[in-house]
Amino acid sequence: MNDELLILKDLEVVYKTDFETVHAVNKINLTIHKGKTLGIVGETGAGKTTTALSILRLLPHTAKYKTGSIFFNDEDLIALPEREMLGIRGDKIAMIFQDPMTSLNPIMTVGSQIAEAILLHNSDMNSQDVQNKVDEVLRLVGISPDRKNDYPHQLSGGMKQRIVIAMALVCEPELLIADEPTTALDVTIQAQVLAMMRDLRDRLGTAMIMITHNLGIVAQICDDVAVMYAGEIIESGTMEEIFSGQNHHPYTTGLFGSLPDLSSLRSRLSPISGLMPDPTNLPEGCSFSPRCPKVMEICYTEKPKEYCFGTHCIKCHLFGS
Amino acid sequence: MDHKDQQKNQQMHVKQNKWHETWRRLKKNKTAILGLVILIVFVLVAIFADVIAPYDKGIKMDSKNRFANPSFQNLFGTDAYGRDVFTRVIHGTRYSLSIGFFATILSMIFGIPLGAISGYYGGKVDNIIMRLVDILTSIPAIMLSLVVVTVFGASLVNLIIAIFIARIPADVRVVRSAVITLVDQQYIEASRSGGARDLHIIIRHILPNAVGTIIVQSTMNVGQLIIRASGLSFLGLGVPTPAPEWGTLLSEAREYLRSAPHMMIFPGVALILVALSINLLGDGLRDALDPKLKS
């Protein structure tokens, strides 16, 4: 009874240029279970998008998989030849990107773009069946099939994102990677799209990785959460464990503490001081040590190990003993 | 009409729609239509040149009638050898249009794939292709034509070959720069994430988006190609005399610009009109092909 769909094991990804090496992802371990949603939370530059792209092997030429493996249904994706990777992209693992304005080809009708997504993996389907499938998936995302001959610029942002989601889900992939899918949308549309994604996820049984820096979205749609900082997963667990409970990584505490609270009277927000470290020059010891309010001597010299309380794991010296 | 017919109609409607739509938008652009009309006139003139003005009158010399001003018998006057300029200009249309057309098309046949591959893959491939293109650029067009003509002889076909080979680098660069601006677009990455192969992306996403730029750049240069052909003809590297290529006519007229300006005016105006009409049409096509511009 193996319901582990995707396992990232000690994954390390760097971008190597002639001048420097950017340590984007530093030995992370993640497990996504069938039908469940994992939220990856972190600031800009934490390595979330690199992680997502590395799963689908969509990284630029400068990126190198230094160590680790990515097991999808027990197959190591890093070792897979490109030809087979083509079969996985879109069909078994699909991805949607942040900005719906630019995710669609401006000179193709939305219907033909969805049809393309179908035909890439069903090249022998006859055109009538393809059109039926296009109509079906459009209805699924709440768009009338009459609009399939429209061009992207004739649709609103929310509708464009629905099309993007339709394209991603049309081949019924086992895993959907959503890289900040609602960041570019206004809040009300955000809510609609999120509700739709949740509904589809439940109906199709798709596992999902939701990358976001918005904790509200995490609360609405994620079963498990991983907090990322400077290319490492510094805390992970179920949604309940991350949102409640007393034990947290100081960074996580800082993240929640920086959220504006409408119900209390405050004149200043409380952000986390400092900036994320330069990925070409990561600090020795714990990467959060320069900013940590609870920093100790050992934090500057030794990298913290991961300490787990059941499914809740924290990478911090505070919990070592 | 039952459901199946309705769907079939809708599908046909979609396919027709794209080109219909483009034509409809083009029609609204008055200057583009003007360009199209002028071009069509020239094409018809080229096709029916023999009917309009028999070729003989264009090459028969008449030393008694040299440098005659435009008159009823000689609509555009006569040249240094007494030949009828009107006939020569009419027949010259054939040369200029075919050079412009074929040289452009042939150059694109080589330029588009090379430019697309260069721009899409970048890196070493780009380097190699661009260096080869640079080598081609560094050979002066005249040298190139000299080689072609020496080896293969002077003729219309060889002139076209010499012209289009010299044009390839420019087309490669145009396509390459158009592709480079497109390659980073998110929808390309989205398509790749859906499982599309590189070739599929180039043919279905990148080139269709680049076609507007390519058309405009290519049409803007047709005039230059025709003029270059004229220059080569002047040096005896193009179509041999007495072929009435406009370039030849223009160079023959240089000496007599003060005394017999009609020799230069008429072929010159014809050349300008052809280049202008192609440019106007190209501009209009570019606008008509872009679905984002409000129609």
Interface residues (C-beta under 8 A of the other chain):
Chain A: L56 L58 H61 L86 G87 I88 R89 G90 D91 A94 M95 I96 F97 D99 T102 S103 L104 N105 P106 I107 M108 T109 G111 E116 A117 L120 H121 S127 Q128 Q131 N149 Y151 H153 V164 M167 A168
Chain B: Q7 Q11 V14 N17 G123 Q185 Q186 Y187 E189 A190 S191 R192 S193 G194 G195 A196 R197 H200 R204 H205 P208 N209 D290 P291 K292
